[in-house]
């Protein structure tokens, strides 16, 4: 009797989706495959498996070139998936706060795209991988017409200077409100990290001056570096980060507040930049092996996006030589494999 009920319900669902597809000009096979795929993926199980599988991983080192970051425990670890229908699946230290660092670059890029459009971003910020470390000045010297891409330090500082604003306070308010809209929650600056980075950011100051000398900075260099440093010091949880990524997975529309924060076209441009340079000089290997756009930060977070399905955020402070979380790469790679997320397969 139970099996007959299941069969009847399955048949009813099939008939309903067939009728829906026909009435809405959706290919019948497409809607059925989506229903089957959605039901087949057990995100809660996969998240827990990814967490447990790499919980004892000890490779990598916590960033110490910024003194405040060196204080974070290498044992901190969280795995979170946020789906485009607003569901959250988590394991580990999901509520632990950590500085976004370079993850913030993604959302400032989104703000610039909203204001200036994709052609301006391509012309003034670029979309090419540098093949060099994220804080390289050589990348500027090799191509002095634009700073390669907005996800390395030079390009991100330039992106901050491109934000249309009345004054520095207005520019900062826009940066913060934009990130909060993506996270659907209030965020705060970690003052200790901000002070620590401000005292040790001479290299970024030099990058800003170098870009200014080549006409690649669009405002005051001291202001641009300060705002860039401040945005990198914004704290978030792994849940916050996953929710921010879910907006990108959902064509720029928040599954949490319903707001269209970024057009579908510009969302695609953000994901393209993430694919090109999201893991710095490890981006090519990442795309080859995992096949989904991602962005890392030296605070230990990595955000990866599977368009139309979900975003996954993992937090673990120990980094590899390129500045990417070792455990986060492993966990996201596992999740991508288990969910068939590789965009090139």
Buried (B, 14 or more C-beta within 10 A) or exposed (E): EEEEEEEEEEEEEEEEBBEEBEEEEBEBEEBBEBBEEEEEBEBBEBBBBBBEBBBEBEEBEBBEEBBBBEEBEBEBBBBBBBBBEBEBBBBBBBEBBBBBBBBBBBBBBBBBBBBBBBEEBBEBBBBBBBBBBBBBBEBBEEBEEBBBBBBBBBBBBBBBBBBEBEEBEEBBEBBBEBBBBBBBBEBEBBEBBBBBBBEBBEEBBBBBEBBBEBEBBBBBBEBBBBBBBBBBBBBBBBBBBBBBBBBBBBBBBBBBEEEEBBBEEBBBBBBBBBBBBBBBBBBBEBBEEBBBBBBBBBBBBBBBBBBEBBBBBBBBBBBBEBBBBBBBBBBBBBBBBBBEBBBEE
